[in-house]
């Protein structure tokens, strides 16, 4: 087991193991969207390094490793080496489950975002942020998470944070999305989170399966600030997950928002919601790509990013 006594370091874990079924079967995380062929992860990594993160962990599936390294991994390793940032890999597998459990016949995909972070147990020894590979979060969110992670201590191992986005700023024009709908108390702490599917714009407002949702609700975009001790909780929770899904093993997923919601109900952790004014965008559907590409072109034209994205890091 890795020694978890390192201090004053922060890591970023990027969940990139999924192949987007709604995207049309392609590896949506590797789709070029920037003016020079950059992918969304390029911008997230750039913003994380600028914010002060010192380690990048890619969570992928072994079968996409070759494509992943060719499109981004090898290039980012070179950038990170020049910037003094460490790079590590963790591999998410369908078969990496508790010892007494069995993979159900016919299941082909891994077990969700909770399992993805659990795969990092041997490579994360420092406070870390979590993001999705195919979401653009904006610069402010990375700065706020990094600054929060810097305040973490061994005396408070279960004090976490989450970047809070506003629901109406996180929707696709091309179909339903899944979001963690949040309840936040007057002190800015998360009190409940509900994974909600098929959220979309309708003539009656923003709805999920016919139920209207407040457009100004806080939502989780899976951008969390966590500690290594959280992974120990995840490991225990994974065994409980298998007991709970008896009969539903074919499709059930071990999801970060759902698990953190359970911890909140038990008052086992606290989660500070860090409000961010940045606008999220991402590629959920193939039809999203042109709008995302235009957004990055505009950010470059406005000087938010340089034409050569990592020039300000390497210069």
Buried (B, 14 or more C-beta within 10 A) or exposed (E): EEEBEBEEBBBBBBBBBBBBEBBEEEBBBBBBBBBEEBBBBBBBBBBBBBBBBBBBBBBBBEEBBEBBBEBBBEEBBEBBEEBEBBBBBBBBBBEBBEEEEEBBEEEEBBBBBBBBBBBBBEBBBBBBBBBBBBBBBBBBBBBBBBBBBEEBEEEEBBBBBBBBBBBBBBBBEBEBBBBBBBBBEEEEBBBEBBBBEEBBBEEEEBBBEEEEBEEEBBBBBBBBBBBBBBBBBBEEBBBEBBEEBEEEBEEBBBBBBBBBBBBBEEEEBBBBBBBBEBEBBBBBBBBBBEBBBEBBEEBBEEEEBEEEBBEEBEE
